[in-house]
Amino acid sequence: MTKRIGEQFGKYRITGLLGVGGMGEVYEAEHLKLARRVAIKVVRPEHARDPALEARFVNEARALARVRHPSIVLIFEFGVLP
């Protein structure tokens, strides 16, 4: 899990592990151009290949993008990384 620390995903660099859950891991990262701390959820490969779980992930992201609360992180984007 911590093997991703230091990796760069597009415009983000992984800086630490925040947690592990049923679908994957959540990492702390830095947006390189804005120097902004963000959280990145990385779905496990076996889940990423499952169309039903992919749809669930997309629905979760869209639902959370509508939520505004001080205890919930904002979603800026989601997608598939190469």
DSSP file (Angstrom, degrees, kcal/mol; ACC not computed):
  #  RESIDUE AA STRUCTURE BP1 BP2  ACC     N-H-->O    O-->H-N    N-H-->O    O-->H-N    TCO  KAPPA ALPHA  PHI   PSI    X-CA   Y-CA   Z-CA
    1    1 A M    >         0   0    0      0, 0.0     3,-1.4     0, 0.0     4,-0.1   0.000 360.0 360.0 360.0 -50.2    0.0    0.0    0.0
    2    2 A T  G >   +     0   0    0      1,-0.3     3,-1.6     2,-0.2    15,-0.0   0.559 360.0  90.6 -72.4  -4.7    2.6    2.6    1.0
    3    3 A K  G 3  S+     0   0    0      1,-0.3    -1,-0.3     3,-0.1     4,-0.0   0.729  78.3  63.0 -61.9 -20.2    4.5    1.6   -2.2
    4    4 A R  G X  S+     0   0    0     -3,-1.4     3,-2.7     2,-0.1    10,-0.3   0.656  73.0 115.0 -79.2 -15.7    2.5    4.4   -4.0
    5    5 A I  T <  S+     0   0    0     -3,-1.6    10,-0.2     1,-0.3     3,-0.1  -0.360  82.8  21.1 -60.6 128.9    4.0    7.2   -1.8
    6    6 A G  T 3  S+     0   0    0      8,-2.5    -1,-0.3     1,-0.4     9,-0.1   0.143  95.2 127.3  96.3 -17.7    6.1    9.4   -4.1
    7    7 A E    <   -     0   0    0     -3,-2.7     7,-2.9     6,-0.1     2,-0.5  -0.361  53.8-135.7 -69.6 151.8    4.2    8.3   -7.3
    8    8 A Q  E     -A   13   0A   0      5,-0.2     2,-0.6    -3,-0.1     5,-0.3  -0.946  15.3-170.1-112.0 130.7    2.8   10.9   -9.5
    9    9 A F  E >   -A   12   0A   0      3,-3.1     3,-2.2    -2,-0.5     2,-0.2  -0.929  63.5 -63.3-116.6 102.0   -0.7   10.5  -11.0
   10   10 A G  T 3  S-     0   0    0     -2,-0.6    71,-0.0     1,-0.3     0, 0.0  -0.399 123.5  -8.1  58.2-119.7   -1.2   13.2  -13.6
   11   11 A K  T 3  S+     0   0    0     -2,-0.2    21,-2.9    -3,-0.1    22,-0.4   0.239 124.0  84.1 -93.4  14.0   -1.0   16.5  -11.8
   12   12 A Y  E <   -AB   9  31A   0     -3,-2.2    -3,-3.1    19,-0.2     2,-0.5  -0.923  58.1-157.9-120.4 142.6   -1.0   14.9   -8.3
   13   13 A R  E     -AB   8  30A   0     17,-2.0    17,-2.2    -2,-0.4     2,-0.3  -0.983  25.0-124.5-117.8 127.8    1.9   13.4   -6.2
   14   14 A I  E     + B   0  29A   0     -7,-2.9    -8,-2.5    -2,-0.5    15,-0.3  -0.520  33.3 170.0 -71.2 128.7    1.1   10.9   -3.5
   15   15 A T  E     -     0   0A   0     13,-3.0     2,-0.3     1,-0.4    14,-0.2   0.583  57.8 -12.6-115.7 -16.7    2.5   12.0   -0.1
   16   16 A G  E     - B   0  28A   0     12,-1.6    12,-2.9   -12,-0.1     2,-0.5  -0.978  63.5 -98.1-175.2 163.5    1.0    9.6    2.4
   17   17 A L  E     + B   0  27A   0     -2,-0.3    10,-0.2    10,-0.3     3,-0.1  -0.830  28.2 177.5 -94.9 128.4   -1.6    6.9    3.1
   18   18 A L  E     -     0   0A   0      8,-2.9     2,-0.3    -2,-0.5     9,-0.2   0.779  59.8 -33.9 -98.1 -35.0   -4.8    8.1    4.8
   19   19 A G  E     - B   0  26A   0      7,-1.8     7,-2.9     2,-0.0     2,-0.4  -0.984  43.9-124.9-177.7 166.4   -6.7    4.8    5.0
   20   20 A V  E     + B   0  25A   0     -2,-0.3     5,-0.2     5,-0.2     2,-0.2  -0.987  32.4 166.3-128.3 135.9   -7.7    1.5    3.5
   21   21 A G        -     0   0    0      3,-3.3     3,-0.1    -2,-0.4    -2,-0.0  -0.667  51.5 -76.7-135.9-168.8  -11.2    0.3    2.8
   22   22 A G  S    S+     0   0    0      1,-0.2     3,-0.1    -2,-0.2    22,-0.0   0.801 125.9  37.7 -66.3 -31.4  -13.2   -2.3    1.0
   23   23 A M  S    S-     0   0    0      1,-0.2    21,-3.2    20,-0.1     2,-0.3   0.643 125.3 -69.0 -96.7 -15.9  -12.8   -0.8   -2.4
   24   24 A G  E     - C   0  43A   0     19,-0.3    -3,-3.3    -3,-0.1     2,-0.3  -0.972  64.1 -44.1 164.6-150.4   -9.2    0.4   -2.2
   25   25 A E  E     -BC  20  42A   0     17,-2.1    17,-3.2    -2,-0.3     2,-0.5  -0.835  32.3-143.7-119.2 155.3   -6.9    2.9   -0.5
   26   26 A V  E     -BC  19  41A   0     -7,-2.9    -8,-2.9    -2,-0.3    -7,-1.8  -0.986  23.6-169.9-119.7 127.0   -7.2    6.6    0.1
   27   27 A Y  E     -BC  17  40A   0     13,-3.1    13,-2.8    -2,-0.5     2,-0.4  -0.838  24.0-125.3-116.3 150.5   -4.0    8.7   -0.1
   28   28 A E  E     +BC  16  39A   0    -12,-2.9   -13,-3.0    -2,-0.3   -12,-1.6  -0.774  42.8 169.7 -84.8 139.4   -3.0   12.2    0.7
   29   29 A A  E     -BC  14  38A   0      9,-2.8     9,-2.6    -2,-0.4     2,-0.4  -0.904  31.1-122.0-144.5 171.6   -1.5   13.9   -2.3
   30   30 A E  E     -BC  13  37A   0    -17,-2.2   -17,-2.0    -2,-0.3     2,-0.7  -0.980  18.8-131.6-121.3 131.0   -0.4   17.3   -3.5
   31   31 A H  E  >> -BC  12  36A   0      5,-3.1     4,-2.0    -2,-0.4     5,-0.8  -0.734  25.8-148.8 -74.7 115.9   -1.8   19.1   -6.6
   32   32 A L  T  45S+     0   0    0    -21,-2.9    -1,-0.2    -2,-0.7   -20,-0.1   0.834  88.0  41.8 -65.9 -36.7    1.5   20.0   -8.1
   33   33 A K  T  45S+     0   0    0    -22,-0.4    -1,-0.2     1,-0.2   -21,-0.1   0.846 125.3  33.5 -79.6 -33.2    0.4   23.2   -9.9
   34   34 A L  T  45S-     0   0    0      2,-0.1    -2,-0.2    -3,-0.0    -1,-0.2   0.547  94.8-133.0 -99.1  -8.2   -1.7   24.6   -7.1
   35   35 A A  T  <5 +     0   0    0     -4,-2.0     2,-0.4     1,-0.2    -3,-0.2   0.893  55.6 151.0  54.2  41.6    0.3   23.2   -4.1
   36   36 A R  E   < -C   31   0A   0     -5,-0.8    -5,-3.1     0, 0.0     2,-0.3  -0.870  48.5-124.7-107.4 135.5   -3.0   22.1   -2.7
   37   37 A R  E     +C   30   0A   0     -2,-0.4     2,-0.3    -7,-0.2    -7,-0.2  -0.620  40.0 169.3 -75.9 134.6   -3.5   19.1   -0.4
   38   38 A V  E     -C   29   0A   0     -9,-2.6    -9,-2.8    -2,-0.3     2,-0.4  -0.901  32.3-123.2-138.2 166.9   -6.0   16.6   -1.7
   39   39 A A  E     -C   28   0A   0     -2,-0.3     2,-0.5   -11,-0.2   -11,-0.2  -0.946  22.4-162.2-111.8 138.5   -7.2   13.1   -1.1
   40   40 A I  E     -C   27   0A   0    -13,-2.8   -13,-3.1    -2,-0.4     2,-0.6  -0.984   6.7-151.8-123.6 126.4   -7.1   10.5   -3.8
   41   41 A K  E     -C   26   0A   0     -2,-0.5     2,-0.6   -15,-0.2   -15,-0.2  -0.866  10.5-163.7 -97.0 123.0   -9.1    7.2   -3.7
   42   42 A V  E     -C   25   0A   0    -17,-3.2   -17,-2.1    -2,-0.6     2,-0.2  -0.934  12.1-142.4-110.3 117.5   -7.4    4.4   -5.6
   43   43 A V  E     -C   24   0A   0     -2,-0.6   -19,-0.3   -19,-0.2     5,-0.1  -0.551  26.7-103.6 -80.1 140.1   -9.7    1.5   -6.4
   44   44 A R    >>  -     0   0    0    -21,-3.2     4,-2.1    -2,-0.2     3,-1.2  -0.321  30.6-117.6 -60.2 143.9   -8.3   -2.0   -6.2
   45   45 A P  H 3> S+     0   0    0      0, 0.0     4,-1.2     0, 0.0    -1,-0.1   0.859 113.6  56.4 -54.8 -39.3   -7.6   -3.5   -9.7
   46   46 A E  H 34 S+     0   0    0      1,-0.2    -2,-0.1     2,-0.2     4,-0.0   0.808 111.9  43.5 -65.3 -27.0  -10.1   -6.3   -9.2
   47   47 A H  H X4 S+     0   0    0     -3,-1.2     3,-1.5   -24,-0.2    -1,-0.2   0.813 105.1  62.5 -83.1 -32.8  -12.8   -3.7   -8.5
   48   48 A A  H 3< S+     0   0    0     -4,-2.1    -2,-0.2     1,-0.3    -1,-0.2   0.763 101.7  52.8 -65.0 -24.3  -11.8   -1.4  -11.4
   49   49 A R  T 3< S+     0   0    0     -4,-1.2    -1,-0.3     4,-0.0    -2,-0.2   0.475  88.6  92.4 -89.5  -2.5  -12.6   -4.2  -13.9
   50   50 A D    <>  -     0   0    0     -3,-1.5     4,-2.5     1,-0.2     3,-0.3  -0.830  64.2-156.0 -96.9 111.6  -16.1   -4.7  -12.5
   51   51 A P  H  > S+     0   0    0      0, 0.0     4,-2.2     0, 0.0    -1,-0.2   0.839  93.2  53.2 -56.5 -35.5  -18.7   -2.6  -14.4
   52   52 A A  H  > S+     0   0    0      2,-0.2     4,-1.9     1,-0.2     5,-0.1   0.915 112.0  44.0 -67.4 -42.0  -21.1   -2.6  -11.5
   53   53 A L  H  > S+     0   0    0     -3,-0.3     4,-2.4     2,-0.2    -1,-0.2   0.845 111.0  54.9 -72.1 -32.2  -18.5   -1.4   -9.0
   54   54 A E  H  X S+     0   0    0     -4,-2.5     4,-2.3     2,-0.2    -2,-0.2   0.928 108.9  48.1 -63.1 -43.8  -17.3    1.2  -11.5
   55   55 A A  H  X S+     0   0    0     -4,-2.2     4,-2.6    -5,-0.2    -2,-0.2   0.890 110.5  51.9 -63.1 -39.1  -20.8    2.5  -11.8
   56   56 A R  H  X S+     0   0    0     -4,-1.9     4,-2.5     2,-0.2    -1,-0.2   0.904 109.3  49.9 -62.6 -42.1  -21.1    2.6   -8.0
   57   57 A F  H  X S+     0   0    0     -4,-2.4     4,-2.4     2,-0.2    -2,-0.2   0.915 111.7  48.0 -63.1 -44.1  -17.9    4.6   -7.8
   58   58 A V  H  X S+     0   0    0     -4,-2.3     4,-2.5     2,-0.2    -2,-0.2   0.921 112.6  48.7 -63.7 -44.5  -19.1    7.1  -10.4
   59   59 A N  H  X S+     0   0    0     -4,-2.6     4,-2.4     1,-0.2    -2,-0.2   0.900 110.8  51.1 -62.2 -40.7  -22.4    7.4   -8.5
   60   60 A E  H  X S+     0   0    0     -4,-2.5     4,-2.6     2,-0.2     5,-0.2   0.927 111.0  48.1 -61.5 -45.5  -20.6    7.9   -5.2
   61   61 A A  H  X S+     0   0    0     -4,-2.4     4,-1.8     1,-0.2    -2,-0.2   0.920 113.0  47.3 -62.6 -44.3  -18.4   10.6   -6.7
   62   62 A R  H  X S+     0   0    0     -4,-2.5     4,-0.5     2,-0.2    -1,-0.2   0.889 113.0  48.6 -66.2 -38.7  -21.4   12.5   -8.3
   63   63 A A  H >< S+     0   0    0     -4,-2.4     3,-1.1     1,-0.2     4,-0.3   0.933 113.0  47.0 -66.0 -45.4  -23.4   12.3   -5.1
   64   64 A L  H >< S+     0   0    0     -4,-2.6     3,-1.3     1,-0.3    11,-0.2   0.794 100.6  66.9 -68.6 -26.6  -20.5   13.6   -2.9
   65   65 A A  H 3< S+     0   0    0     -4,-1.8    -1,-0.3     1,-0.3    -2,-0.2   0.732 100.5  51.6 -64.8 -20.4  -19.8   16.4   -5.4
   66   66 A R  T << S+     0   0    0     -3,-1.1     2,-0.4    -4,-0.5    -1,-0.3   0.532  92.5  94.7 -91.0  -7.9  -23.2   17.8   -4.4
   67   67 A V    <   -     0   0    0     -3,-1.3     2,-0.5    -4,-0.3    -3,-0.0  -0.682  50.6-172.4 -91.8 136.5  -22.5   17.7   -0.7
   68   68 A R        +     0   0    0     -2,-0.4     5,-0.1     6,-0.1    -3,-0.0  -0.950  28.3 133.6-126.9 110.3  -21.1   20.7    1.2
   69   69 A H    >   -     0   0    0      3,-0.5     3,-1.8    -2,-0.5    -2,-0.0  -0.972  58.6-124.0-155.0 141.3  -20.1   20.0    4.8
   70   70 A P  T 3  S+     0   0    0      0, 0.0    -1,-0.0     0, 0.0     0, 0.0   0.721 111.9  51.2 -61.6 -20.9  -17.0   20.9    6.8
   71   71 A S  T 3  S+     0   0    0      2,-0.1     2,-0.5    -3,-0.0    -3,-0.0   0.400 100.4  72.7 -96.9   3.0  -16.4   17.3    7.7
   72   72 A I  S <  S-     0   0    0     -3,-1.8    -3,-0.5    -8,-0.0     2,-0.0  -0.970  81.5-124.0-122.2 130.5  -16.6   16.0    4.1
   73   73 A V        -     0   0    0     -2,-0.5     2,-0.2     1,-0.1    -6,-0.1  -0.359  28.1-114.3 -69.7 149.9  -13.9   16.6    1.5
   74   74 A L        -     0   0    0     -2,-0.0     2,-0.6    -8,-0.0    -9,-0.1  -0.577  21.7-131.6 -80.7 146.8  -14.8   18.3   -1.8
   75   75 A I        +     0   0    0    -11,-0.2     3,-0.1    -2,-0.2    -1,-0.0  -0.894  27.5 172.7-100.4 124.4  -14.6   16.3   -5.0
   76   76 A F        -     0   0    0     -2,-0.6     2,-0.3     1,-0.4    -1,-0.1   0.757  63.9 -23.7 -99.6 -32.2  -12.8   18.1   -7.7
   77   77 A E        -     0   0    0      2,-0.0    -1,-0.4   -16,-0.0     2,-0.3  -0.983  49.9-160.5-167.8 165.8  -12.5   15.4  -10.3
   78   78 A F        +     0   0    0     -2,-0.3     2,-0.3    -3,-0.1   -20,-0.0  -0.979  27.7 122.2-151.7 157.6  -12.6   11.6  -10.9
   79   79 A G        -     0   0    0     -2,-0.3     2,-0.5     2,-0.0    -2,-0.0  -0.986  56.3 -63.1 173.5-172.1  -11.4    9.4  -13.7
   80   80 A V        -     0   0    0     -2,-0.3    -2,-0.0     2,-0.0     0, 0.0  -0.880  41.5-146.7-104.9 129.7   -9.3    6.5  -14.8
   81   81 A L              0   0    0     -2,-0.5   -72,-0.0     1,-0.1    -2,-0.0  -0.713 360.0 360.0 -94.3 146.8   -5.5    6.8  -14.7
   82   82 A P              0   0    0      0, 0.0    -1,-0.1     0, 0.0   -73,-0.0   0.499 360.0 360.0 -65.6 360.0   -3.2    5.2  -17.2
